[in-house]
């Protein structure tokens, strides 16, 4: 997803404390661009991580792909706009979009309040399950966000 930036004005202590408090569910997989993936068979549900939503701030708009769109892993498939910035979303795997979270149109802030629940973005039917092996586990993602 996003490549959230940290401004030079944020204190190191605040950032370290913030990262330590972030949720990183162990059952999920992660991208280095801060998307999370929940795998069920050949279908994955995609969202942005707690770390990403915190770095973005108050989310005011989300653009998700249309159902039926074919994606390639690493491709930009949408964007998230916050009061701080606009960030691209990146497909964690290749496949076809089979569902989107329509509720985000009226309540994009649900990503801030529940990034791993009601704040999910879309579901993709994977065409190459081997791509899941390239994703990070929770420990690797925590190490990435710790600096």
Secondary structure, DSSP 8 states (H G I E B T S, - for coil): -------TTS-HHHHHHHHHH----TTSEE-TTSEEEEEETTEEEEEE-HHHHHHH-SEEEEE---TT-EE-TT-EEEEEEESS-EEEEE-SS-EEEEEE-GGGGT-TTHHHH-TTTTT--EEEEES-GGGGGGSB-HHHHHHHHH-
